[in-house]
Amino acid sequence: GFDTNHDLLFSKNNGSSFIAKGVADSITIFNGSLPYAAYGSSAHRLNNKNTFVYLKVKNAEEDRDLLQINLETGTIDTLFVGSSSVTGFCVSPDNSMMLVYNADHESGINTLYKLSMVNDSPPIALCTFEGLVEIQGFDPSMKSAYVLQSLSEQDGKLYRVDLETGVIELEFSEEGDSKYFHGTQFTWYSRHKRFLHTKNDSIAYYVRTGSTGHSNEFSVIWEYNKNSKFLQQVSEKIKGDIGHIAITADERYLVYYCEKNAYGNLYAYDRVENKNIILYENNNYPVSSSNNYPFLIHPVENKVYF
């Protein structure tokens, strides 16, 4: 993430995981370090705090609980203990709350919880799902959140969840659509983003993946109007799988990570010019295919870090 001066913070693994700060051409290693368990597990830094939230493996089955560490004091607190395993979490932009997805392996019924970040009130169970679910984020009002659900390799549903009542509303479904579909592995069952809300409460973007055979996988970016429920294709077919999308501070560019033939590259969709741009494409030095965040967008400037 970034600190209050918008300087990049990143973890450096050398036996343990250290937090480093990159400014221009220099790197400063902080004294504080993340537990080894947090490295590569989508550690999330809370805004304006020297505190990180992360998933920790607790048994041989690689089930996980949700923990928090303060790098200044070294204090580690358990935020959520999964009945089987916490498979995902998402912190609200204002750090007031967190959504936690708990998978129950025995019943097959998985629960989405709301966890307050401003008091010690117990987690609130909002709703339940079956299958694979990935929390995509909050709407601009933070009264709702979006999740993507998949029950098989060729179905997908986007749901809006009311954060007060837990009521689920289906936004749109891909079930039975053989031309475009998303898979259930790698880009799906991870912390990658495939649905992205803009500051405009009615406009969002979504990645749909299709295949005409084992070697002809492609992705398409769609613009989604929440009011009209209309999906409009805004990019040509991209030969590869788009696993993460983000938007620049001025919301002109939609930046996305695309993996094809095991090589990860970066592209952008210009919302003004309505065209795709190659940001970085080099098969000799591909972008890391991390299950966490393949890249970060600067919070103020039109810059991308990878």
Salt bridges, closest charged atoms under 4 A:
ASP3 OD2 - LYS21 NZ 3.03
ASP7 OD2 - LYS21 NZ 3.57
ASP63 OD1 - HIS105 NE2 2.92
ASP65 OD1 - LYS58 NZ 2.88
ASP155 OD2 - LYS157 NZ 3.99
GLU164 OE2 - LYS114 NZ 3.90
GLU169 OE1 - ARG160 NH2 2.42
GLU169 OE2 - LYS229 NZ 3.73
GLU171 OE2 - ARG160 NE 3.64
GLU171 OE1 - LYS229 NZ 2.84
GLU174 OE1 - ARG208 NE 3.19
GLU175 OE1 - LYS157 NZ 2.74
ASP177 OD2 - ARG208 NH2 2.91
ASP201 OD1 - LYS226 NZ 3.55
ASP241 OD1 - ARG194 NH2 3.80
ASP270 OD2 - ARG252 NH2 2.90
GLU273 OE2 - ARG252 NH2 3.90
GLU281 OE2 - LYS260 NZ 3.29
GLU301 OE1 - LYS303 NZ 2.87
